[in-house]
Amino acid sequence: MNVIPYHRFEITSRLKRDDALAAIAAHVEKRQLFNWRWPSSSNDERFSGEVTIDGFSITRILGYRNSFAPVTHGEVHDAGSFSRIVITMRPFIAVVIFCAFFTTLALASLAASVVPGILLLLFLYALVMGGFWLETNKQEQTLRKIFQAM
């Protein structure tokens, strides 16, 4: 686990490039602004987003609300009879902007009182890291399964 909410890794797949893109496309639904989701094990392999000819940009469909869940970008490269998928997971831009604003407030409160400012920073860090890494680990396992990782 990293100390920042950013995860980059590679998957070597038994599938050829086009088959790998078809495999992920079979699990990706079109993005919807509003939709009702219920906690279910069927959500484990469902994503929303888009698949292009070079890769994909997806988020996992959750049965609960987690603003800190990662946005997953993948690039699929041909590697002979296999494919190599480079995956990057990061938070939503809106979450990064919120965290920057919250951090600014916490640092400003440090000038008035040290302990509350430090507690605010620790709270924000724990919230972001917990929400991000919980989903990142689930998504990585799911993607390895979908791409039939070697």
N, C-alpha and C positions, 0 to 999 in steps of 0.2 A: 504494500500500500504506500502510495506517495504522500507527501505532506501537502500537496496542492490537488485540487479536483481536476485532474487531467490524466488521461490514460491512453497510451498509444501502444499497440501491439500488432503482431503479424500472425496470420493463420496460413498454413500451407494446406491446401485442399486437394483431395483426390479428384475433385471435379475439374473439368476444363473451364475456361473463363466464361463462356456462354452458359454452361450448365450451372455454374456458381451464381451467376446473375439471375438465372431462372429460379434457382432454389430460394434465394432471398426474396425474389418478387412474389413467390407463392405465399410468403408469410407477411407481406406488406399490404396494408390497406391505404386508401387515399386519406390524406389529412383532413380532419373535420375540426371546425372551430369549437363546436359544442357537441358532446355526446355523453350518454349515460354509460357508466362502466360499473360492473359489479365484481367483487373479488371472486376469482375463479382460476382454477389451474389451466383452463383453456386459454387464458391470457398470456401464459408463459412464453408462447412462441408467436405471438401476434405483435406486429409493429405497425406504426403509421408513418407515412412519409412518401418518399419517391425513390425509384430505381431508374438510373440513367444507363447509357451505354458504357460508361466508364466506372460506375460505382453506385453508391446509394447514400441517402441522408435519411435517417430514421430515428424514431423514439419508440420505446416499448409501450404497448398499451397496458396501463396499470389498472387494477381494480380499486385503487385508492389514489389520493392526491399526494404527489411528491414533487414539489417545485424544483428540488435539487437533483432530480433524475437526469442522467446525461443525454445529450444529443449525440448520436452516433453517425460518424461519416466514414465511409469505406471506399477504398479504391481497389478494384479487382484487376490484377495484372496476369498476363499469360506467362506460364513457366513450363513450356513444353507440354507434357501430358498432364500436368497439374496446373493449379493456379495459386497465386499468392495474393492474399487479401490484407491490405494495410488498413487498420482500423484506428480511428481517433475518437475518443469520448471526452466531452467537455460539457460544462453547464450551459444552460440557455444564456444568451446575452443579457436578457432582462434580469436574471439572477445575479450576474456579475455586476451590473450597474447598481442593483439594490445593495449588494454586499459592499461595494465601494462607498455608497452613501452611508450605510450603517457603520462602517469602519471609521469614516470621517467623524460621525457623531460620537462614537466611542472614544476616539482620540481627543476630541474636544472636551469630553467629560473627564479625561485624564488630568487636564489642567485644573479642574475643580477638585476632583477627588480620585486618587489612584485606584483604590479597590473596586469601586463600581465600574470604572472604565475597563479595567482588566477583566472583570467578570463578564461584561458585555462582549468583549472581544473573544473570550473563551467560549461563551455561549454561541456566538455566531459561527465560530470555527467548528465546534462540535456539531451544530445543526447542519452546516453545509457538508462537512466530511461524512457524517453518518448517512445522510440522505443520498449523497452522490455514490459512495462506495458500496452501499447496500445494493443499489440497482446496477452498478457497473459490474460487479461480480456475477449477478444473475444474467445480465446481457452477454457477457463474455462466454459463459458456459452455453447459453442458448445459441449464440452465433457459431461456436465451435461444433455444436451438434448439427446445425443447419448446413454448414459448409463441409461436413464430414472431415473434420480436421485430422491430420496425420499425427 
